[in-house]
Amino acid sequence: MRREFYACLTKRADALFELADAVLCADGPVRSLVELSLVGEHRRGHGWLYAALARGRLDVARLRTALSAVALPRAADGRLVLAVDITCWLRPDAHTSPERILCHTYGRGKDQHIMVPGWPYSFVVALETGRSSWTAPLDAVRLAPGDDAATVTATQLRDVVARLIAAGHWSAGDPEILIVADAGYDAPRLAWLMRDLPVQVLARMRSDRVLRRAVPPRAPGTNGRPPRHGGEFIFGDPNSWGRPDVTTVTDTRLYGQAVARSWDRLHPRLTRRAGWMGSADLPLIEGTVIRLDVARLPSGAIPKPVWLWWSGTGATRPRRTCCGRHSCAALTSSTPSACSSKRWAGPAQRSAPRRPLTGGPGCSSPSTPSCAWPDTSPRICAALGRNRRGPNDCHRPAYAEGFDTYAGRHPAPPTHRNPANQAPDAHPADATRSQPHATTYTS
């Protein structure tokens, strides 16, 4: 994978390659670019770091194909489970940055939801099994002002699924790929846009939704126009639910008794607004509604019911989710972002104490995302023959886990020092390439 990643770097490859190693070997979240130049794996000066970001080039299409070709985790029934989520990179002080959007943020104050300018990114990742925060990123797309989230996500997933099929991860006869989403997505519309793909959609729904039942059989001799929708199914009104089609009870260690009830063939009543504006015929998108109730929460808070919508119909038995259990609690409580195990640091918060700069010209304006080193995930540890005894056995991203030994087998580019009293940006690209500092690999 390191060789393929280096091949994806089409300009300033050596400096960008060392920069990637520095990100993976950083001791914590990366909050300024100049700090990366002090990491041992970054053997160039801080000037090369800025030059690589300003003039470097990356073949994004080849990198996406390479990510789709690596081994991916699978659920208990052998299916692939992909999760989608929109993570915002907040840029409130970057007034000259183009295409910023007001992003809905949580947790910036007690019971306060604030709209902050930033860049929303749509991520597609493959989920691990069990209660794990490790994910395998597959794709990332930035949303522009005016973009419809469902349309962009459907197009993104269509490309990802096509690459997975081309890489041999799915073939005819395999279980359909499960797409997991949070309540911010229009799950019926997402399923309708991908109705020709071998995928199923499982998404969370708000507790104030109202769906419709299927139309009951028409009595003989009834006159008039046949109805298009059946009775209402109001999430907040138990009297409208009726008897569930399937009920399961599972005893869990963390949540106590978990009760899942499902109602088959429910659909939303669509109108010609938002994404459906201009549609000639509004479809009936039927699915299964699932309500999950648990006895307690690990945090001690009062548990609230979770409503899910599944694009499949006709379920007559409990279906195992990606976590290998009948309960869907783990699915809906942790939708992934760019890197679930380490939060995207972004610009330093004003409330946090600023770390003193240790060298270089200062902080950069765009922060570098902090991603966990993939060599420490459970499936990679297993592939390398490690005994991962606990959840923190493989958590160190650099020296403690022998990354220096691993990188030694795939050497990084040798250091190329700048001439005295001359900025690295003064070198043209062809002159930089003429220097003998190309990366070589040994078998």
N, C-alpha and C positions, 0 to 999 in steps of 0.2 A: 504494500500500500504506500510506503514511503517513496518507492521508485515511481509509482504512478502519479503520486501527488507532485513530485518534482517535475515530471513530464508535463503536468498541467500548467506549470509556471512558464510562460512564454517570454517574459522580459524581467530582468533583475531577479532571476530565479534563485541565485545563491543567497542573496540577502533576504528574500522572502522566505526561503527554506529555513534559514537560521531564525528568522522572526517567529515562524510557526513553532519551532522547537522551544524558543524562549517562552511563548505563551503556554505551552504544555508543561513546562518545568517551573513556572512561577509558583511561589509558595502560597499565593492566595489570589483573590480577585485583582485584576489588572485595572488600575485607575488612572494611569498615565503612561504614555508610550516611552518616555525616557527611562522609566524604571525597568523596562524590558531590556534595554541595552546593558544593564548591570547584571543580568542573569548569565550564568556561566556558559550556557549554550549559545548565547549571542556574542560572537567573538569579534564583531566589527564595532566601530564607533557609533555613537548615537546619530551621527549624520547619515550613515548608510541606512539606518532605520527609516528616517523620514524620506530619503531618496527612494527607497524600495516602495513605500506606500504611495508616493507621488507619481513615480514613473513605472512601477511594476505592473505587469499584466498577468491575468489568470484566464485560462480557458475554462469557463464555467460549465459549458456543455460536457466537456471531457471529465471534469471533476464530478458532475452529477452521475455520469455513467459509471465512474469508478466507485462511488459510494453505493450504487445499486448492485454492484458485483460482489461486495463483501458478504460474509456469512451473516444472516439476520436471525434474531430470536424468533421463536414460534410459540404459540399457545399450547395448552394441554392437548387439544385435538389436532395439532399439527398445522393450524392455519396461521397466516400472517396477520398481525394486528397493527394497524397504523393509526396514529393519533394526530389530529390537526389542532392547531392553536395559533392565535394571533398575539404576539408579544410586542409591546411598544418600547421603542428606544426613545426615551423622553429627552427632548432638546429644547427646554424652555428658554435658554439664553442664546441659542443660535438663531438670531433674527435673520441672518442672510442665507440660511440653509433652505434649499428649495423643497417644495412639495411636503411641507409639514402639515400634520392633521391633528386636530384636537383629540387627544386620547383619554379615555375614561380610566382613571386610576383609582385604586382602593388603598386603604390603610395609611393614608398620609395624615390622618387625624382621626379623632374619635367620631365615628359615624359620619365621616365626611368622604364624599366622592367628588373629586375635582377633575376638571378637564384641563389637561396639560398638553401643550404642543409637542409633537414628536413624530417619529417614523414608525408606523405599524408594520411588522413583518409576519408573514404567514409561514409557519413551520410545519413540516411533515416529518414525523419520526416513527421508528418501529419500536414497540414497547417490549420490555423484558417480561418474563413470567414472574408471578408472585408479587409480594409487596416490595418492589424495587423502584428506585427513582432513576435508574440507568436507562437511557434511550439511545437509539442509533439514528442520528440525524440523516435524512435523505434529501431534503430540499428546503429552500428558503426563498421567499419572494416578497418584495416590498410592495405594499399597497399604495397606490397613487390617489390623490383626492378625487372623489367621485366614483371609485371602484366599488362594485358590489362584492361583498365578502364571499357570498355563496358561489358566485360565478368564478371569481379568481381561484377559490379553493378547489372547485370542481375541475377547472382547467389544470391546476397544479397536480391534483391527484390523478387525473387522466394521464399526464405525462409520467408521473412516478410509477403508476401501475404498468404502463407500457414498457418502461425500462426494467421493471422487476420481471415481467414476462420474458423480455428479451434475454435477461441474465439467467433464466431458468429457475427462478424462485417460485413460479406458479405455472402449472400446466393443466390441461383439460382433465377433469376428474378430481382435482384437489379441492379442499374446502374453500369457499369463497373468502376473500380478504375482508376482514372486519375493520371498518372505519369508526373511530371513537372521537366524539366531539363534545364540547361543552354547550351550555345553554345559549351562548352568544351566536350560535349558528342556527339557520333555518333548516332543521334536519329533513323535513319532507322535500323541500326544494333541492337540497343537496343530493338526496337519493334520486330524485327525478332527473337531475342533470347527469347522473352517472348510471342511469337505468340499463345501459347497454354494456356495462362493465361487470366483471365477476366480483362484485363487492356487495357488502351489507353495511348499513349505517346504524350505529347505536349512539344516540345523543341524548343529552339531558334536556329537559323541558322545564320552563318556569311553572310555578305552582298556580298561576292565575290563567292558564290556558283553557280553552274550550274547544273540544273536538266534536265531530259528528259520527254517529253510527251508520252502518250500512242500511240501505232502504229495505224494509221488510217486504216479504212477498206480497204482491198485489192481489187483492181478492177478486175473483171473477165477477164481471159485471160492473166494476168500478169505472165511472166516467171521469173525464177531466185529464189534465196533464199529469203524468206520473211525477212524483217528487224525486228530486235529485239527491237529497240528504235525509238521513234518518234523524232520530232524536239526539239531543245534546248530551255530551259527556263533559260535565263541569268538574275540573280538578278540585275546586274548593267546595263542592256540594256532594257529600257522600250519598245523598238520596238519588242522585242521577247516575251512579256508577253501575248499579245492578250487581249481579253475581259474577265474580271473576271466572274466566275460563280456566286458568291454571293458578294454583296456590302452592307455594313451597315454603317450608320452615327449616331453617338451618341454624344450628348452634355454633357460634363463633367465639374465639377467645377474647378478641378485643371489643367486639360490638354486642356481645350477648346473643340473644335470639334475634335472628334476621328473618323477616317475613316478606316474601316477594309475591305480589299478585299481578296478574296480567289480564288485559282485555284485548281481544283480537278484533282486527278489521275496523279500526278507527281512523278517521281522516280529517284534516282541517278543511274548513270552508274557505276556499280561496276567493280573493277579489282582485280586480285588475288595478293593483297598486304595487309600488316598489318594483320588485323583480318580475312580477307578473304583468306589468303594464304593457299593453300592446298585444297580449296573447289572444289569439282567436278563440281557442277552446281551453277552458280551465280544467285540468285533469283532476281525477279523484285519486289521491295518493294514500292508499291504505297501508296501515302498519299496526304494530302491537304496542300498546301502552303498558308500561311496567311501573308499579309503585313499590318502593322499597322502604320498609320500616325497620329500625334497629332499636334495641332496648337501651343502649347507652353509647356514649362516645368516649374514646380514650382521654380526651381533654377534660371531661367532666361537664361539658356544656349540654344543654337540652337538645336531644336529637330531633331533627326535622325530617319529614318524609322526603324522599328523592323520587322524582318522576323521570322516567326514561321513555324514549320512543325508538323502536326497532323497526327497520324497514321490512323485515320478514313478516309473514303471516302464517297462520295454521300451526303454531307451536303447540304440541300436546305433551311435552315433557320439559323439565328444567334444562336450560341451555347453559353450558359452561362458558364463562367469559374468559377474557384474556388472562386473568389472574388464576385460572384453573379452579375457580370455586363457583358456587351457585350465586353468591352475593356479588352485587355490582358496586359495593361501597368503595372499593379501592379504585374503580374506574373513574367515578365521578368526583372524587375528592382530590385528584392530583393529575389534572391535565398538564401535559408537558409543555415546556417552553424550549428555547434554543438548547439548553443544557440543563436537565432537571436537577442534577446533583449539585450544580454550582450556579447561583443566580447570575444573570447577566448584570455585570457591575454598572455599566453606563457611567455617566458623569457623577462625580462625587456629590453626595447630598450636602446641602448647606448646613444641616444639623450635625453632621458627622465632623469630627476634628480632621483637619487637613494634614496629611503626612508631609513632612518637610522634603523638599526636592534634594536629591543627592548628586545631581550632575546634569549636564546637558542644558539646552536652552530653556527648558521648562515643560509644563504640561501641554499635551496636545489637545486640540478641541474635540475631535471625535475619539471616544474611548475605544479600547479594544475589547471585544467580548471575551469573557473568561470561560473556557470550555474544559471539561474534565478530560484527562488523558485516557484514550480508549483502552490502553493496555491494562487499566485497573478495573474494568467492568467484570462482573462475574463470569460471563461467557468467554471473555478473552483470557481471564485467569485460568479457566478450565482448559482452554485450548493450549495454553502454555505449560500445562501440567502442574499448576499451583494448587495447593490445598487452601481454599478460602474458607477458613473456619468460622469467621464472623463477618458481620456487615462492614467492618472497618479494616479488615486485613489487607485490602488492596486499595486503600484510599489515598495513599501518597502518590502524587503524580510524577515525581521525579526521582531523586537519588535514592530514597528509602526503598523503592521498588525495583532498583536495578536498571533504571532507564539509561543511565550512562553506559552500562555494559551493552544494552541493546543498541544504543546509538553508535557505539564503537564498532559494531559489526556493519553498520551502514554509515560511514563517515560523513560528517557535514563538510561544507566547503571550507578550505583553509582561509585564514584571516588575510585580508588584503587591506593594508593601511593606506590612508590618503597621504599625498605629498604634503609637506609642511606648508602652512600658511595658504592653503587652498581648500575651498569648500568642496565637499563631494558632489554637490549639484553642478559644479563647473565641468565635470567630466561628461562628455556625451555618451550616449548609450553604447555606440559601437566601440568607443575606446575602453569602456568598462569590460565589454565582452572579450577584448583582445588580451586582457590580463590572464595569466595562467592560474585561475582559481576556480576552475570548473569542478563540480562534485563528481567523484568517482565512487563506485560501489565494488565491494569484494564479495565473493560467494563464500 
